[in-house]
């Protein structure tokens, strides 16, 4: 009778533990279930997927007036996208007489990557010039490039960069055009990310260029290929609609 009561008490405990282990994955715990990293609490993930990390540090970037809202993005979308890509946690404080500040928390590599992406993102405000050593950028081990014909650049960007941001979110990459150096009427697109993510984003951009150049607004064959978007599940991007919205606004 005592053994029966003991087993009766153990079974409910095991049943209660099971959902806790499942829920912990959603709260940012590591596969071993040992603790949460600061990045996990911030909702961002390192590109390695590790959530139990040591050697975290922090640094602060001061932001000029107007940069805070741009870096946050609508409903915090820009901040979250950069955090998800870099693996660093970004804490933005809008208070200040001359602007605000962003605190970057993560490993040395994550902080360096986050700072680079933040600097390039802020330079793009109001169609600003991106000031970065492009030759050094191309030597990085986490970068690939695509030379996009001039007539397809706006199509790949989408309305206010919506299509490019969609690619970044979907494939966890960071992407930008070099608008100053035009080669044979082509602008170079830089794609930063892991090898697998870069390959998927590059393929998607190549598909969009093909759709623009060969389809000229009509349905192109790439939309029906197997393995669309590297296994992406969900609604397919409407590149033509994004581009048409961009064109119509530019005429107004």
Secondary structure, 3 states (H helix, E strand, C coil): CHHHHHHHHHHHHHHHHHHHHHHHHHCCECCCCCCECHHHHCCCCCCCCCCCCCCCEEEEEEEECCHHHHHHCHHHHHHHHHHHHHCCEEEEECCCCCEEEEEEEECHHHHHHHHHHHHHHHHCHHHCCCCCCHHHHHHCCCEEEEEEEHHHHHHHHCHHHHHHHHHHHHHCCEEEEEEEEEECCEEEEEEECCHHHHHHHHHHHHHHHHHHHHHCCCCCHHHHCCCHHHCCCCCCCCHHHHHHHHHHHHHC
